[in-house]
Amino acid sequence: MINEYVAKTFHGLEGVLEEELKELGATRTKQLKRAVAFEGDLEFLYKANLHLRTALRILHPLGSELVRNQKELYNFAKSINWLRWFSPEQTFSISANVFNAPAFNNSAFVALKVKDAVVDQFRDIKGKRPSVDKENPDVRIDVHIYKDKCTISIDSSGESLHRRGYRSSGHRAPLNEVLAAGMIMLAGWDKKETLIDPFCGTGTILVEAGLYACNIAPNIKRKVFGFFYWKNFDEKLWEGVWLDARGSERRSDVMLIGTDVSPKVIDYTRDHVTNAKLDDNVRLMVKKFEHMVPPTSGGMVITNPPYGERLDRVEVEELYSVIGDKLKQDYAGYTAWIISSVEKFNKYIGLRPSKKLVLFNGGLECRYLKYELYKGTREVEKK
Ligand SMILES: C[S@@+](CC[C@H](N)C(=O)[O-])C[C@H]1O[C@@H](n2cnc3c(N)ncnc32)[C@H](O)[C@@H]1O
């Protein structure tokens, strides 16, 4: 049976997510705000959860209705056949988002109303009710209200899909895996040219690039998806999808180079690279960017330098101007993509970007800028 699904993502990644969906075989895709709608059968839903690099979660909308007050919201939520999806022995949670809806200005209250409707339906029909578990529920329900239109969905992913299962450490400021994968795709990296992250931190960009180059499904190591808990979970179908993904992994000769000034984060990165089975492709070094010399063959730099949390204004300006100088001196033949929330960081870098994108990293607005470093750039920029 073909259903409509909605894959959610970050602002700015809608285009690459739609491309991924089409490549995976989705028909009838449509870009929305921070999301892409698509159609597919149950097998495709399993595939999408396993393979999509730029999706945060995939929702299965169960209905949309106009609701003008609490009573109408409750009635709509109760009209959905919840018993078809899960049983009273399972736990659930509700997340609600409300936009431009004066009748429902409190999303916590919306979640409570829908919870009441779900619980009442189970009690009326089964005589017992499922419990709410806000931390680790079996089933997650999503409520979205825009003006007076309410959509209620069941979440097929469970925990956010950025939790790939290769990260073992809790470093303070890692890039979200979905954002890192999106940056690699937005950069148009061809999976073959050398890729360098000179401020690699815990290695998110390197690992996401390696998985992409080796055609390894980003969530192949995840133990649990939300759809495992649905009544219609087809274990055989899922096993087939998982085995197909394993079978289409391939070796790659691509070189991924990561450096960072901190020995501790390089240790974390080494763990992540090993967990993701990418040791053959990744070279790591403890090194200051200032002392790093890239291979002369050319390639791509994708990086996320420090952004002022630990550095004061002057240090930030100095660092970004050193980045600009080094790129000019040593990176001829490379294309560099730099993401940062430092305001107007391009001014300190002092090179002309050929592309400027806006992305968000953990809620911080960032610029993602492209620099093409031709041989002779230094002379041109100096004039
Ligand atoms: C924003 S974090 C990068 C996070 C990374 N993208 C991740 O996913 O974990 C910036 C990194 O730059 C490193 N760093 C700071 N100054 C440096 C320098 N001069 N040379 C090399 N690395 C530096 C820090 O140790 C930190 O790990």
The ligand as an SDF file (V2000), in Angstrom:
LIG
                    3D

 27 29  0  0  0  0  0  0  0  0999 V2000
   33.6980   23.6440   16.4220 C   0  0  0  0  0  0  0  0  0  0  0  0
   34.8740   22.4150   16.7920 S   0  0  0  0  0  0  0  0  0  0  0  0
   34.7080   21.2610   15.4580 C   0  0  0  0  0  0  0  0  0  0  0  0
   33.6530   20.2550   15.7630 C   0  0  0  0  0  0  0  0  0  0  0  0
   33.6090   19.1410   14.7500 C   0  0  0  0  0  0  0  0  0  0  0  0
   33.0600   19.5750   13.4740 N   0  0  0  0  0  0  0  0  0  0  0  0
   32.8220   17.9380   15.2890 C   0  0  0  0  0  0  0  0  0  0  0  0
   31.8700   17.5190   14.6500 O   0  0  0  0  0  0  0  0  0  0  0  0
   33.1350   17.4650   16.3770 O   0  0  0  0  0  0  0  0  0  0  0  0
   36.3910   23.2060   16.4200 C   0  0  0  0  0  0  0  0  0  0  0  0
   37.6420   22.3820   16.6820 C   0  0  0  0  0  0  0  0  0  0  0  0
   38.7790   23.1570   16.3300 O   0  0  0  0  0  0  0  0  0  0  0  0
   39.8620   22.7850   17.1820 C   0  0  0  0  0  0  0  0  0  0  0  0
   40.8520   23.8810   17.1110 N   0  0  0  0  0  0  0  0  0  0  0  0
   40.8460   25.0930   17.7250 C   0  0  0  0  0  0  0  0  0  0  0  0
   41.8910   25.8410   17.3220 N   0  0  0  0  0  0  0  0  0  0  0  0
   42.6020   25.0990   16.4290 C   0  0  0  0  0  0  0  0  0  0  0  0
   43.7620   25.3060   15.6250 C   0  0  0  0  0  0  0  0  0  0  0  0
   44.4200   26.4590   15.6890 N   0  0  0  0  0  0  0  0  0  0  0  0
   44.1790   24.3230   14.8130 N   0  0  0  0  0  0  0  0  0  0  0  0
   43.5050   23.1340   14.7570 C   0  0  0  0  0  0  0  0  0  0  0  0
   42.3970   22.8640   15.4810 N   0  0  0  0  0  0  0  0  0  0  0  0
   41.9390   23.8370   16.3030 C   0  0  0  0  0  0  0  0  0  0  0  0
   39.2130   22.5520   18.5250 C   0  0  0  0  0  0  0  0  0  0  0  0
   40.0100   21.6610   19.3150 O   0  0  0  0  0  0  0  0  0  0  0  0
   37.8370   21.9660   18.1430 C   0  0  0  0  0  0  0  0  0  0  0  0
   37.8760   20.5610   18.2100 O   0  0  0  0  0  0  0  0  0  0  0  0
  1  2  1  0
  2  3  1  0
  2 10  1  0
  3  4  1  0
  4  5  1  0
  5  6  1  0
  5  7  1  0
  7  8  2  0
  7  9  1  0
 10 11  1  0
 11 12  1  0
 11 26  1  0
 12 13  1  0
 13 14  1  0
 13 24  1  0
 14 15  1  0
 14 23  1  0
 15 16  2  0
 16 17  1  0
 17 18  1  0
 17 23  2  0
 18 19  1  0
 18 20  2  0
 20 21  1  0
 21 22  2  0
 22 23  1  0
 24 25  1  0
 24 26  1  0
 26 27  1  0
M  CHG  2   2   1   9  -1
M  END
$$$$
